Amino acid sequence: MTISVKKPGLLATIQDTGRYGYQQYGVIVSGAMDLYSLRIANLLVGNAEDEACIEVTMFGTVLQFDEDCLIAITGGDLQAFIDNKPAPLWRTIFVAKGSVLKFKRPITGCRAYVSIAGGIDVEPVMNSKSTYLKAKIGGFSGRPLMTNDIIRTGKLSENQQLLLEKFNCQSPATWYVDYSHFVSFSKDQTIYYIEGTEYNKFTSESKLQFETSSFTISTQSDRMGYRMSGPHLELTEKFDLLSEATTYGTVQVPSGGQPIILMADRQTTGGYPKIAQIITADLSSLAQMSPNSIVHFKKISLELAQLKLVQKEKILSRLKRTIEAKLKEE
């Protein structure tokens, strides 16, 4: 089966859960910005949760399905329409041959994920199908999707084939996933962090301002990093800092005093002082915040950060079993 790209929109790329194991060679992880939405989208169509999806950013993407298929749309509400009818989110959908999926504009969040039963058939690069735009590797020829691209999908499993036949010409699933356990789409959020490696190199006033002030996501933000606008953060004194490893959610503070949150396409190392590390459990919510959204940072312990992640993963594990059971009932 194939999917035709009629319009790419602002930005649409092929992403999975990321390219791990190569950061020591300078190869970034990339992957979906909102990993929980991608993983759940895959579960809804019977894929492995780390399969590649189409990550749609903000608006304008138009896709046509050249055969009957099962899809799911998760993440932000970007006003998805199938054949000019509103498309349901967070549930399994049967799409007929020739149907057109359009994303008009964001209502909540800024990224949507389209999963297709059988997955996306592109050649993995270093064990991942994720698009690394700057290096031009992975995904669809290492670049964003463009008009007239033809995306091939993978072969359906036996269970997926049976599911497609059951859903054939039927309405979408009557049940849907409660996403509130995994991601928030508010434009004004509290995001939790743990202390960064240079946290105590910042003045007491700067540390207080970081936690008690509001920061705005700049329009100069992308998959590599979110530039924040807020109080000027200062070090107690200047010092030399060797480049160190960074990760998704690392908060660096350049000489200008405005923090930058490193996102999915971050560099592998950084030489700016790191005041904070956003907790993994909050990264999906952060990834759905668009420019001009307001962030309030709140410090928690490493133990609580780990507990929050474990709790979400337990809920996802239960959800996976529930979805599998529901799909068998269809």
C-alpha positions as CSV (number, residue, x, y, z in Angstrom):
1,M,0.0,0.0,0.0
2,T,1.1,3.6,-0.6
3,I,0.3,7.0,0.7
4,S,0.6,10.0,-1.6
5,V,1.7,13.4,-0.2
6,K,-0.6,16.0,-1.8
7,K,0.7,18.9,0.4
8,P,3.5,18.6,3.0
9,G,2.3,21.5,5.2
10,L,4.6,23.4,7.5
11,L,6.7,20.3,8.4
12,A,5.9,16.6,8.1
13,T,8.6,14.0,8.7
14,I,8.8,10.3,9.4
15,Q,9.8,9.6,13.0
16,D,10.0,6.6,15.3
17,T,11.3,6.4,18.9
18,G,14.8,7.5,17.9
19,R,18.3,6.4,16.9
20,Y,20.0,5.2,20.0
21,G,23.6,3.9,20.5
22,Y,25.4,6.4,18.2
23,Q,25.7,9.6,20.2
24,Q,29.4,8.8,21.0
25,Y,29.9,9.2,17.2
26,G,28.1,12.5,17.1
27,V,24.9,11.0,15.6
28,I,21.8,12.5,17.4
29,V,18.8,10.5,18.6
30,S,16.1,12.5,16.7
31,G,12.8,10.6,16.9
32,A,9.3,11.8,17.7
33,M,9.0,15.0,19.8
34,D,6.0,13.6,21.6
35,L,6.9,9.9,22.2
36,Y,3.8,9.0,24.2
37,S,1.5,10.1,21.3
38,L,3.6,8.1,18.8
39,R,3.7,5.0,20.9
40,I,-0.1,5.0,21.5
41,A,-0.8,5.7,17.8
42,N,1.0,2.5,17.0
43,L,-0.8,0.5,19.6
44,L,-4.1,1.6,18.2
45,V,-3.4,0.0,14.8
46,G,-1.6,-3.2,16.1
47,N,1.9,-2.0,15.3
48,A,4.9,-2.4,17.6
49,E,5.0,0.8,19.7
50,D,8.4,1.9,18.3
51,E,7.2,1.8,14.6
52,A,7.6,4.9,12.5
53,C,4.7,7.3,12.1
54,I,4.2,10.6,10.2
55,E,4.8,13.5,12.5
56,V,2.7,16.5,11.4
57,T,3.6,19.9,12.7
58,M,1.0,22.7,13.0
59,F,-1.0,22.7,9.8
60,G,-1.3,22.2,6.0
61,T,-0.4,18.5,5.5
62,V,-2.6,16.6,3.1
63,L,-2.3,12.8,2.5
64,Q,-4.2,10.5,0.2
65,F,-4.5,6.8,0.9
66,D,-4.2,4.6,-2.2
67,E,-5.7,1.5,-0.6
68,D,-8.1,0.6,2.3
69,C,-6.2,0.8,5.5
70,L,-6.3,1.3,9.3
71,I,-4.9,4.4,10.8
72,A,-4.8,6.3,14.1
73,I,-4.3,10.0,14.7
74,T,-2.9,11.1,18.1
75,G,-1.2,14.1,19.6
76,G,-2.5,17.6,19.3
77,D,-5.8,18.5,17.7
78,L,-4.7,20.0,14.4
79,Q,-8.3,19.9,12.9
80,A,-7.8,16.6,11.0
81,F,-10.4,15.9,8.3
82,I,-11.0,12.8,6.3
83,D,-12.9,13.4,3.1
84,N,-14.0,16.8,4.5
85,K,-15.4,15.2,7.7
86,P,-13.8,15.7,11.1
87,A,-11.5,12.8,11.9
88,P,-11.8,11.3,15.4
89,L,-8.6,11.3,17.4
90,W,-7.0,8.7,19.7
91,R,-8.9,5.8,18.2
92,T,-8.7,3.2,15.4
93,I,-10.0,4.4,12.1
94,F,-10.8,2.6,8.9
95,V,-9.8,4.7,5.8
96,A,-11.2,3.7,2.4
97,K,-9.1,3.7,-0.8
98,G,-8.8,7.2,-2.2
99,S,-9.6,9.0,1.0
100,V,-7.9,12.3,1.7
101,L,-6.6,13.3,5.2
102,K,-6.1,17.0,5.8
103,F,-4.8,18.9,8.8
104,K,-6.2,22.5,8.8
105,R,-4.8,24.3,11.9
106,P,-3.9,23.7,15.5
107,I,-6.7,23.8,18.1
108,T,-4.7,22.2,20.9
109,G,-1.0,21.2,20.8
110,C,1.2,21.6,17.8
111,R,2.1,18.1,16.6
112,A,0.0,15.2,15.5
113,Y,1.0,11.6,14.7
114,V,-0.4,9.4,12.0
115,S,0.2,5.7,12.4
116,I,-0.6,3.2,9.6
117,A,-1.3,-0.5,10.2
118,G,1.8,-2.3,8.9
119,G,4.1,0.6,9.6
120,I,6.1,2.7,7.2
121,D,8.4,0.9,4.7
122,V,11.6,3.0,4.6
123,E,15.1,1.7,5.0
124,P,16.4,2.0,8.6
125,V,19.6,4.0,9.1
126,M,21.5,2.9,12.2
127,N,18.5,0.9,13.4
128,S,16.0,3.7,13.1
129,K,13.6,5.1,10.5
130,S,13.7,8.6,12.2
131,T,14.5,11.6,10.0
132,Y,17.7,13.5,11.0
133,L,17.2,16.6,8.9
134,K,20.6,18.3,9.3
135,A,22.5,15.1,8.4
136,K,19.9,14.2,5.7
137,I,19.6,10.6,6.8
138,G,16.7,8.4,7.8
139,G,13.0,8.8,7.1
140,F,12.1,9.7,3.5
141,S,15.5,10.3,1.9
142,G,16.6,12.3,5.0
143,R,14.3,15.2,4.3
144,P,10.8,16.5,5.2
145,L,8.0,15.1,3.1
146,M,7.3,17.0,-0.1
147,T,4.4,17.2,-2.6
148,N,4.1,14.1,-4.7
149,D,6.1,11.9,-2.4
150,I,4.9,8.3,-2.3
151,I,5.2,6.6,1.1
152,R,5.2,2.8,1.1
153,T,3.7,1.0,4.0
154,G,4.7,-2.3,5.5
155,K,3.0,-5.7,5.2
156,L,0.1,-6.3,7.5
157,S,0.4,-9.0,10.1
158,E,-2.2,-11.7,10.2
159,N,-4.0,-10.0,13.1
160,Q,-3.9,-6.7,11.3
161,Q,-5.4,-8.2,8.1
162,L,-8.3,-9.7,10.1
163,L,-8.7,-6.3,11.9
164,L,-8.9,-4.5,8.6
165,E,-11.6,-6.9,7.3
166,K,-13.6,-6.4,10.5
167,F,-13.4,-2.6,10.3
168,N,-14.1,-2.5,6.6
169,C,-16.5,0.3,5.8
170,Q,-17.4,0.6,9.4
171,S,-17.4,3.7,11.6
172,P,-14.3,4.3,13.7
173,A,-13.9,2.4,17.0
174,T,-16.5,3.5,19.5
175,W,-13.8,3.6,22.3
176,Y,-10.9,5.9,22.5
177,V,-7.7,6.5,24.6
178,D,-7.8,8.9,27.5
179,Y,-4.6,10.8,26.7
180,S,-4.7,12.9,29.9
181,H,-2.5,10.4,31.7
182,F,0.3,11.0,29.2
183,V,0.2,14.5,27.7
184,S,-1.3,17.9,28.4
185,F,-2.1,20.4,25.6
186,S,-2.4,23.5,27.8
187,K,-0.6,26.7,26.6
188,D,0.2,27.5,30.2
189,Q,1.9,24.6,32.0
190,T,4.0,23.8,35.0
191,I,7.0,21.6,33.8
192,Y,9.0,19.7,36.4
193,Y,12.8,19.5,36.4
194,I,15.7,18.2,38.4
195,E,18.9,20.2,39.1
196,G,21.3,20.4,36.1
197,T,25.0,19.7,36.5
198,E,25.8,23.4,36.9
199,Y,22.7,24.3,38.9
200,N,24.8,25.6,41.9
201,K,26.9,27.7,39.6
202,F,24.0,30.1,39.2
203,T,23.2,32.9,41.7
204,S,20.6,32.4,44.3
205,E,18.4,35.0,42.7
206,S,18.7,33.3,39.3
207,K,17.7,30.0,40.8
208,L,14.7,31.6,42.5
209,Q,13.7,33.4,39.3
210,F,13.9,30.2,37.3
211,E,11.4,28.5,39.6
212,T,9.1,31.4,40.4
213,S,8.9,33.3,37.1
214,S,7.1,32.6,33.9
215,F,9.0,31.9,30.7
216,T,7.6,32.2,27.2
217,I,8.6,29.8,24.3
218,S,10.1,32.0,21.6
219,T,9.1,31.9,17.9
220,Q,12.8,30.9,17.3
221,S,12.1,27.4,18.5
222,D,12.1,24.1,16.6
223,R,12.8,20.4,16.9
224,M,16.4,21.1,18.0
225,G,15.5,23.4,20.9
226,Y,13.0,25.7,22.6
227,R,14.4,29.2,23.2
228,M,12.8,30.7,26.3
229,S,12.2,34.4,27.1
230,G,12.1,35.4,30.7
231,P,14.3,36.8,33.5
232,H,18.0,37.0,32.8
233,L,19.8,34.1,34.5
234,E,23.3,34.8,35.9
235,L,26.3,32.7,37.1
236,T,28.0,33.4,40.4
237,E,31.2,33.8,38.4
238,K,32.5,33.0,34.9
239,F,34.3,29.7,34.5
240,D,35.6,27.5,31.8
241,L,33.3,24.5,30.9
242,L,34.3,21.6,28.7
243,S,31.6,20.3,26.3
244,E,29.6,17.6,28.0
245,A,26.9,15.2,26.9
246,T,23.4,16.5,26.6
247,T,20.0,14.8,26.4
248,Y,16.4,15.5,25.6
249,G,15.2,18.1,28.0
250,T,18.6,19.5,29.1
251,V,18.2,23.3,29.9
252,Q,21.3,25.2,28.9
253,V,21.9,28.9,29.6
254,P,24.1,30.8,27.0
255,S,25.9,34.0,27.8
256,G,22.7,36.0,27.0
257,G,21.1,34.6,30.1
258,Q,18.0,33.2,28.4
259,P,17.6,29.4,28.8
260,I,17.3,27.0,25.9
261,I,15.6,23.6,26.3
262,L,17.2,20.9,24.1
263,M,14.6,18.9,22.2
264,A,14.5,15.8,20.0
265,D,17.0,17.0,17.4
266,R,19.5,18.4,19.9
267,Q,23.2,18.2,19.5
268,T,25.0,15.3,21.3
269,T,27.2,17.7,23.4
270,G,26.9,21.2,24.7
271,G,29.3,23.7,26.3
272,Y,26.9,26.0,28.0
273,P,26.1,25.8,31.8
274,K,23.1,23.5,32.5
275,I,20.7,24.8,35.1
276,A,18.1,22.0,34.8
277,Q,17.0,18.8,33.2
278,I,13.3,18.5,32.4
279,I,11.9,15.2,33.7
280,T,11.2,12.5,31.1
281,A,7.6,12.2,32.2
282,D,6.9,15.8,31.1
283,L,8.7,15.9,27.7
284,S,5.6,14.9,25.7
285,S,3.6,17.8,27.2
286,L,6.5,20.2,26.6
287,A,6.8,19.0,23.0
288,Q,3.1,20.0,22.4
289,M,3.6,23.6,23.5
290,S,3.8,26.0,20.6
291,P,5.6,29.4,20.4
292,N,4.2,32.0,22.8
293,S,3.1,29.3,25.3
294,I,3.9,30.0,29.0
295,V,6.1,27.6,31.0
296,H,6.5,27.6,34.8
297,F,9.4,25.5,36.0
298,K,9.2,23.5,39.3
299,K,12.0,21.6,40.9
300,I,11.5,18.0,42.2
301,S,13.9,15.3,43.4
302,L,15.4,12.7,41.2
303,E,13.5,10.0,43.1
304,L,10.1,11.8,42.4
305,A,11.1,12.3,38.8
306,Q,11.8,8.5,38.5
307,L,8.5,7.7,40.2
308,K,6.5,9.9,37.8
309,L,8.1,8.1,34.8
310,V,7.5,4.6,36.3
311,Q,3.8,5.5,37.0
312,K,3.3,6.6,33.4
313,E,5.0,3.5,32.0
314,K,2.8,1.3,34.2
315,I,-0.3,3.1,32.9
316,L,0.9,2.6,29.3
317,S,1.5,-1.0,29.9
318,R,-2.1,-1.5,31.2
319,L,-3.3,0.6,28.2
320,K,-1.5,-1.7,25.8
321,R,-3.2,-4.8,27.2
322,T,-6.6,-3.0,27.1
323,I,-6.1,-1.9,23.4
324,E,-5.1,-5.4,22.4
325,A,-8.2,-6.8,24.1
326,K,-10.5,-4.2,22.5
327,L,-9.1,-4.8,19.0
328,K,-9.8,-8.5,19.4
329,E,-13.4,-7.7,20.3
330,E,-14.0,-5.6,17.1
